[in-house]
Amino acid sequence: MDSKFLEQAADMLKTMGHPLRLKITIFLQEGEQTVGAISENIGASQSATSQHLNMMKMKGILKSRRDATMVLYSVARPEVFKIIHCIGVHQEE
């Protein structure tokens, strides 16, 4: 396998290796959300949520767009849902 691919894969897995980031990703499977909605859903402060969102955005896992005064976050790399599903974190309701 290509070593650059392996490095990128390892970096993505490291980034996703936090329970709150997994919660964020699962919540964003429903579509775009604001920081406030994400924060409320995952049970973390807006400050902590923003830090996780920024890290995930910086790593290319999430993307954001501005709508007037709101910033909406969504998943930029939908393959993360496959990863979550494969490790059994995603629970069907």
Buried (B, 14 or more C-beta within 10 A) or exposed (E): EEEEEEEEEEEBEEBBEEEBBBBBBBBBEEEBBBBEBBBBBBEBEBEEBBEBBEBBBEBEBBBBEEEEEEBBBBBBBEEBBEBBEEEEBBEEE
